Amino acid sequence: MVRSMIAGVAGLKAHQSKLDVIGNNIANVNTWGFKSYSYNFQDAMYSNSIGSTGGSIMAGAAGGHNASQVGYGSTLSSISSEFETGAPSPSSNPMDCMIDGTGFFLVGNMVNGSFTNVTDSGLYLSRVGIFRVDNNGYLVDNQGSYVYGYALEEGTGIPEIPASPAVYTIDKAEVTLSAAGANPYQITIGGEPVTTSEKAKFQDQVQDWIAEVTKTGKKYEGYTISLDNYNETTNPPTVNIRITANVSGLNGNQNSANITNATWGANVTPDLTSEPVDRVPGVAAVYVDELSAIRIPRDPTTGMQYDIQGWTMNEDGTIMGTDINNRAVPIAQLALVSVENPNGLEKQSGYYYRPGANSGEVEAIKPNGGPVGKIKSGWLEMANVDLANEFSNMITTQRGFQANSKIITVTDEMLQELVNMKR
């Protein structure tokens, strides 16, 4: 009779452990990337009441019979994870992403330099792609771990340099005005006279000059002239003028001879403040095969990090940024980690995993749309907890717990009857 009580107690413990697993699954029903767990029973140890014997065909011998065994209840067989991909949930942040496949993100503390061996790197695996950029330009997750991938090969991934126009400035260019009452009344700057109104304000007369000399077929066609400052109290009056070629690149310099040969006044010559630059085509991105922490690259022309204003993540894991000049800038390519036996991973705090002794081969690869998966930008992976299944398991577990407790109750009543026989 005592054996039945031991079996009942073992059953209570096993069902309580299963309920713990169910409770953890339900508690994480809204946890990003959570993988549900299943509790598996096995029967506990046995004792032989009658051992098994083999039969004999000799005269007078008996046949064989099976063993008679009594068990001691149930116990834990295994707790395994279900690694099916959870449903996608939309996110308003383009840097959020999920893996549509079996792969994992590679995250963790800083590893100096590049490497290829994931297992020995000491980094974590993750299914949650809540990514942001920190103050040093590194891509990190929402727990502050660096995100690892493949950096640009040196000399590649350089965006195009847009063409720029020639810009000239003339400080204190002398202005000649016709005598009052002259017909026609003229304003002359840089040796170029323009008819204007003597009754107009000085700055309006200068604007008349700008409008006239930049017309089609005029001396400064193809240039934009702006008035930075003027002074009509001096003798003669002076203005500060900025002249910008309308056409970007070297072709925007076609009229520079007219500007430099103009008469701007005593000791006043145009100052070329910006050389025109032709468009320089970009260099396509090529990504290295070694892993490193993902960081915004530096502009080779300035030595400074690109000023990224927008982000895009493609299905192949390539991360693109849009800089302040509206140029597409390649950043890096995310790494996905393939695990031969995902159930061999060891769960860590948060949503991290570590490779365990039974994980098999752990290898980082570039997303290719195969079994390891592809990247879906603007989505996050929901938990794969099936509430209907969890509630049905809860009911069967509760009934199993009740049944085992009833075994203990009945055994206790039988022991009580046995004790009462002495009275």
VMD Tcl script that draws the C-alpha trace (Angstrom):
set ca {
  {0.00 0.00 0.00}
  {2.87 2.34 0.68}
  {4.01 1.94 -2.92}
  {0.77 3.44 -4.20}
  {1.33 6.50 -2.00}
  {4.87 6.89 -3.32}
  {3.53 6.65 -6.88}
  {0.85 9.24 -6.09}
  {3.39 11.66 -4.63}
  {5.64 11.20 -7.67}
  {2.63 11.89 -9.92}
  {1.80 15.05 -7.96}
  {5.35 16.35 -8.37}
  {5.42 15.56 -12.08}
  {2.07 17.23 -12.75}
  {3.07 20.25 -10.69}
  {6.21 20.59 -12.83}
  {4.12 20.35 -15.98}
  {1.81 23.04 -14.65}
  {4.87 25.22 -14.04}
  {5.79 24.85 -17.72}
  {2.24 25.65 -18.83}
  {2.15 28.70 -16.57}
  {5.43 29.97 -18.04}
  {4.09 29.52 -21.58}
  {0.92 31.47 -20.82}
  {2.86 34.18 -18.97}
  {4.96 34.76 -22.11}
  {2.12 34.74 -24.61}
  {2.98 38.36 -25.52}
  {6.77 38.06 -25.26}
  {8.50 38.78 -28.58}
  {10.16 35.72 -30.08}
  {9.22 33.42 -27.18}
  {9.26 29.71 -27.93}
  {6.79 27.56 -26.03}
  {7.91 24.55 -24.01}
  {6.36 21.10 -23.70}
  {6.68 18.87 -20.61}
  {7.07 15.18 -21.29}
  {6.37 12.41 -18.72}
  {8.04 9.07 -18.30}
  {7.27 6.29 -15.84}
  {9.56 6.05 -12.85}
  {11.59 3.10 -11.58}
  {10.19 -0.42 -11.17}
  {10.66 -3.26 -8.72}
  {10.21 -6.91 -9.69}
  {7.65 -8.88 -7.70}
  {8.32 -11.96 -9.78}
  {11.30 -12.28 -12.03}
  {11.00 -13.55 -15.57}
  {12.15 -17.06 -16.44}
  {12.70 -18.85 -19.68}
  {10.88 -22.09 -20.53}
  {12.45 -25.49 -21.06}
  {11.35 -28.23 -23.49}
  {12.97 -31.04 -21.55}
  {10.72 -33.73 -20.12}
  {9.03 -32.61 -16.95}
  {10.15 -28.98 -17.30}
  {7.84 -25.92 -17.16}
  {7.34 -23.14 -19.62}
  {8.63 -19.59 -19.15}
  {6.73 -16.73 -17.60}
  {7.06 -12.96 -17.69}
  {8.26 -10.70 -14.95}
  {5.74 -9.03 -12.67}
  {6.78 -5.45 -11.95}
  {5.39 -2.66 -9.77}
  {6.14 0.95 -10.73}
  {6.68 4.00 -8.56}
  {4.78 6.65 -10.49}
  {5.84 9.17 -13.15}
  {8.68 11.62 -13.46}
  {10.18 14.12 -15.91}
  {11.34 12.78 -19.25}
  {12.24 16.07 -20.95}
  {11.22 19.69 -21.39}
  {11.61 20.61 -25.04}
  {11.19 23.86 -26.95}
  {8.95 24.30 -29.95}
  {10.97 26.37 -32.44}
  {8.27 26.98 -35.03}
  {8.25 30.59 -36.25}
  {5.70 32.78 -34.47}
  {3.19 34.98 -36.25}
  {4.49 38.35 -37.58}
  {3.33 41.52 -35.84}
  {3.69 44.86 -37.68}
  {5.99 47.53 -36.27}
  {6.15 51.21 -37.16}
  {9.94 51.24 -36.83}
  {11.81 50.15 -40.01}
  {14.76 49.00 -37.86}
  {12.61 46.33 -36.22}
  {12.84 43.02 -38.05}
  {12.11 39.33 -37.72}
  {13.53 36.13 -39.17}
  {11.23 34.20 -41.47}
  {13.01 30.90 -40.97}
  {14.98 28.89 -38.42}
  {17.99 31.18 -37.98}
  {19.05 33.36 -35.05}
  {20.52 36.83 -34.71}
  {24.01 37.04 -33.21}
  {24.28 39.55 -30.36}
  {26.35 40.19 -27.24}
  {29.12 42.27 -25.75}
  {31.84 43.87 -27.83}
  {34.31 41.53 -29.52}
  {37.35 43.42 -30.76}
  {38.31 42.66 -34.32}
  {36.64 40.14 -36.62}
  {36.04 36.40 -36.18}
  {34.30 33.40 -37.77}
  {33.81 30.93 -34.89}
  {30.43 31.64 -33.29}
  {30.66 29.03 -30.52}
  {33.95 30.35 -29.14}
  {32.95 34.00 -29.42}
  {30.92 33.94 -26.18}
  {28.03 35.72 -27.90}
  {24.30 35.02 -27.58}
  {21.70 33.95 -30.08}
  {18.39 35.78 -30.31}
  {15.15 35.71 -32.27}
  {14.12 39.27 -31.40}
  {15.07 42.03 -33.85}
  {14.36 45.19 -31.87}
  {17.35 47.18 -33.12}
  {18.50 50.78 -32.65}
  {21.71 52.80 -33.11}
  {23.68 53.93 -30.05}
  {25.72 57.10 -29.56}
  {28.80 55.52 -31.18}
  {26.94 54.50 -34.34}
  {26.73 50.79 -33.43}
  {23.62 48.72 -34.05}
  {22.32 47.37 -30.71}
  {19.24 45.54 -29.48}
  {16.93 46.79 -26.75}
  {19.04 45.08 -24.08}
  {22.14 47.01 -25.13}
  {23.88 44.09 -26.83}
  {25.80 44.74 -30.03}
  {24.41 43.18 -33.20}
  {26.90 41.28 -35.37}
  {27.11 40.88 -39.11}
  {29.32 41.44 -42.12}
  {31.01 44.82 -42.63}
  {31.78 46.47 -45.96}
  {34.93 45.49 -47.76}
  {37.31 48.44 -47.73}
  {36.81 50.74 -50.71}
  {33.30 49.48 -51.48}
  {29.82 50.68 -50.61}
  {30.71 54.31 -51.28}
  {27.68 56.36 -52.37}
  {27.94 58.68 -55.34}
  {29.24 62.20 -54.82}
  {26.72 64.60 -56.37}
  {27.91 67.32 -58.71}
  {28.29 70.80 -57.21}
  {28.27 74.22 -58.89}
  {30.94 76.93 -58.93}
  {30.31 79.66 -56.35}
  {31.89 83.14 -56.48}
  {31.65 85.94 -53.96}
  {32.44 89.62 -54.52}
  {32.75 91.74 -51.42}
  {32.26 95.51 -51.67}
  {31.68 95.64 -55.39}
  {31.37 99.29 -56.43}
  {27.99 100.51 -57.66}
  {27.67 103.44 -60.10}
  {24.35 105.28 -60.27}
  {23.35 107.85 -62.93}
  {22.98 111.42 -61.83}
  {19.51 112.37 -60.69}
  {17.24 113.17 -63.60}
  {19.40 111.30 -66.13}
  {17.58 109.67 -69.01}
  {17.80 106.70 -68.93}
  {18.62 106.28 -65.25}
  {21.16 103.43 -64.86}
  {22.84 101.30 -62.20}
  {26.22 99.80 -63.09}
  {27.88 96.88 -61.22}
  {30.94 95.05 -62.51}
  {30.97 97.27 -65.60}
  {27.48 96.13 -66.63}
  {24.89 98.95 -66.89}
  {21.16 98.25 -66.41}
  {18.28 100.70 -66.80}
  {16.34 101.22 -63.57}
  {14.19 103.80 -61.80}
  {15.87 106.68 -59.96}
  {12.95 106.79 -57.54}
  {13.38 103.11 -56.48}
  {15.16 102.18 -53.26}
  {18.83 101.31 -53.59}
  {18.30 97.60 -52.85}
  {15.47 97.49 -55.44}
  {17.78 99.06 -58.03}
  {20.35 96.33 -57.29}
  {17.65 93.66 -57.67}
  {16.72 95.22 -61.05}
  {20.34 94.82 -62.09}
  {20.41 91.15 -60.98}
  {17.17 90.34 -62.81}
  {18.40 91.94 -66.04}
  {21.94 90.51 -66.26}
  {20.80 86.91 -65.60}
  {18.20 86.85 -68.41}
  {18.63 84.47 -71.34}
  {21.32 85.74 -73.64}
  {22.71 88.18 -71.06}
  {26.19 88.25 -69.59}
  {25.40 86.13 -66.49}
  {22.98 83.67 -68.03}
  {23.31 80.31 -66.28}
  {24.12 81.86 -62.91}
  {22.07 82.81 -59.88}
  {23.09 86.12 -58.30}
  {22.06 86.93 -54.76}
  {22.62 90.09 -52.76}
  {24.22 89.37 -49.39}
  {24.70 92.94 -48.19}
  {24.62 96.50 -49.45}
  {25.86 99.90 -48.28}
  {24.62 103.07 -49.99}
  {26.22 105.41 -47.45}
  {29.70 104.90 -48.85}
  {31.01 106.82 -51.84}
  {30.62 105.05 -54.17}
  {27.93 102.67 -52.81}
  {28.99 98.99 -52.48}
  {27.28 95.60 -52.44}
  {28.29 92.05 -51.50}
  {27.27 89.63 -54.26}
  {27.17 85.83 -54.39}
  {27.19 84.20 -57.84}
  {26.31 80.50 -58.17}
  {26.36 78.47 -61.38}
  {22.96 76.96 -62.11}
  {24.48 73.85 -63.69}
  {26.22 71.48 -61.29}
  {29.63 70.06 -62.08}
  {32.42 71.33 -64.28}
  {29.99 72.35 -66.99}
  {28.59 74.90 -64.59}
  {31.78 76.88 -64.98}
  {31.19 77.81 -68.62}
  {30.83 81.55 -67.97}
  {33.61 81.94 -65.43}
  {35.69 84.04 -67.87}
  {32.96 86.66 -68.00}
  {32.88 86.82 -64.22}
  {36.60 87.02 -63.66}
  {37.07 89.65 -66.42}
  {34.29 91.87 -65.14}
  {35.10 95.28 -63.66}
  {33.94 95.21 -60.08}
  {35.59 98.34 -58.80}
  {38.88 99.36 -57.32}
  {40.87 96.34 -56.13}
  {37.77 94.10 -56.20}
  {38.04 90.71 -57.93}
  {35.76 87.68 -57.70}
  {36.73 85.13 -55.04}
  {36.11 81.51 -56.07}
  {34.84 80.07 -52.78}
  {33.73 76.69 -54.15}
  {35.28 74.77 -57.03}
  {32.73 73.04 -59.26}
  {32.78 69.24 -58.93}
  {31.50 66.69 -61.42}
  {29.34 63.80 -60.19}
  {31.44 60.86 -58.98}
  {29.67 57.48 -59.40}
  {29.32 55.28 -56.33}
  {31.08 51.98 -55.67}
  {28.88 48.88 -55.20}
  {28.88 47.25 -51.78}
  {30.87 44.06 -51.17}
  {30.66 42.44 -47.74}
  {33.49 40.58 -46.01}
  {33.14 37.00 -44.74}
  {34.29 37.71 -41.16}
  {31.90 38.75 -38.40}
  {32.10 42.02 -36.49}
  {29.83 44.44 -34.64}
  {27.70 46.40 -37.10}
  {28.53 50.12 -37.19}
  {27.75 53.06 -39.45}
  {30.75 53.35 -41.82}
  {32.79 56.49 -42.37}
  {32.70 58.71 -45.42}
  {36.15 58.35 -47.06}
  {36.02 61.97 -48.28}
  {35.43 63.47 -44.83}
  {36.60 60.75 -42.43}
  {33.36 61.19 -40.47}
  {30.49 58.75 -40.02}
  {27.67 59.21 -42.49}
  {24.82 61.27 -41.08}
  {22.09 58.64 -41.45}
  {18.52 59.94 -41.36}
  {16.57 56.84 -42.45}
  {16.97 53.06 -42.43}
  {15.98 50.11 -44.60}
  {16.56 46.38 -44.06}
  {16.33 44.10 -47.07}
  {15.38 40.43 -47.18}
  {19.01 39.41 -47.65}
  {19.96 41.18 -44.40}
  {21.63 44.17 -46.05}
  {21.11 47.35 -44.06}
  {20.82 50.56 -46.04}
  {20.79 54.10 -44.71}
  {19.71 57.38 -46.22}
  {22.09 60.21 -45.34}
  {21.40 63.90 -44.93}
  {22.08 64.40 -48.67}
  {19.38 61.83 -49.52}
  {21.95 59.30 -50.73}
  {21.58 55.53 -50.25}
  {24.47 54.40 -48.03}
  {25.20 50.65 -47.50}
  {25.83 49.97 -43.81}
  {26.41 46.21 -43.35}
  {24.74 42.82 -43.72}
  {23.12 41.02 -40.80}
  {24.37 37.57 -39.90}
  {21.99 34.69 -39.25}
  {23.13 31.70 -37.22}
  {22.17 28.18 -38.21}
  {21.90 25.67 -35.31}
  {21.87 21.96 -36.10}
  {19.88 21.06 -32.96}
  {17.97 24.10 -31.64}
  {16.66 22.08 -28.68}
  {20.26 21.77 -27.53}
  {20.43 25.54 -26.93}
  {20.45 26.74 -23.33}
  {17.99 29.51 -22.47}
  {19.44 32.62 -20.81}
  {17.76 35.59 -19.18}
  {15.71 37.79 -21.46}
  {15.31 36.27 -24.90}
  {18.89 35.01 -25.34}
  {20.21 31.50 -26.01}
  {23.68 30.01 -25.68}
  {24.97 27.04 -27.68}
  {24.96 23.93 -25.47}
  {27.00 20.74 -25.59}
  {24.28 19.04 -27.64}
  {23.55 21.93 -30.06}
  {25.54 20.39 -32.86}
  {27.10 22.59 -35.51}
  {26.55 26.32 -34.98}
  {27.43 28.38 -38.05}
  {26.91 32.01 -39.08}
  {25.80 32.56 -42.67}
  {24.45 35.41 -44.76}
  {20.64 35.38 -45.13}
  {19.79 33.60 -48.34}
  {16.10 32.79 -48.10}
  {16.81 29.08 -47.48}
  {15.96 27.17 -44.29}
  {17.86 29.69 -42.17}
  {15.39 32.30 -43.38}
  {15.18 35.82 -44.68}
  {14.70 39.18 -42.97}
  {11.29 40.86 -42.79}
  {11.76 44.54 -41.99}
  {9.06 46.40 -40.07}
  {7.82 43.21 -38.35}
  {8.47 41.48 -35.03}
  {7.97 37.80 -34.25}
  {5.22 37.03 -31.75}
  {5.36 34.15 -29.28}
  {4.38 30.80 -30.78}
  {2.27 29.91 -27.73}
  {-1.01 28.22 -28.68}
  {-3.41 29.34 -25.93}
  {-6.08 26.80 -26.86}
  {-3.55 23.99 -26.54}
  {-2.17 25.40 -23.28}
  {-5.62 25.63 -21.69}
  {-6.49 22.07 -22.72}
  {-3.16 20.90 -21.28}
  {-3.97 22.83 -18.13}
  {-7.25 20.94 -17.78}
  {-5.69 17.50 -18.30}
  {-2.85 18.37 -15.93}
  {-5.30 19.50 -13.28}
  {-7.28 16.26 -13.63}
  {-4.07 14.24 -13.47}
  {-3.08 16.09 -10.31}
  {-6.51 15.41 -8.80}
  {-6.29 11.71 -9.68}
  {-2.87 11.37 -8.06}
  {-4.07 13.18 -4.96}
  {-7.02 10.75 -4.84}
  {-4.55 7.83 -4.88}
  {-2.87 9.33 -1.82}
  {-6.24 9.84 -0.10}
  {-7.38 6.26 -0.77}
  {-4.04 4.86 0.38}
  {-4.31 6.90 3.57}
  {-7.82 5.49 4.22}
  {-6.55 1.94 3.72}
  {-3.72 2.55 6.16}
  {-6.22 3.96 8.62}
  {-8.33 0.78 8.33}
  {-5.23 -1.28 8.94}
  {-4.38 0.69 12.06}
  {-7.98 0.40 13.31}
  {-7.79 -3.40 13.20}
  {-5.71 -3.28 16.40}
  {-8.43 -1.49 18.36}
}
mol new
graphics top color blue
foreach p $ca { graphics top sphere $p radius 0.5 }
foreach p [lrange $ca 0 end-1] q [lrange $ca 1 end] { graphics top cylinder $p $q radius 0.2 }
display resetview
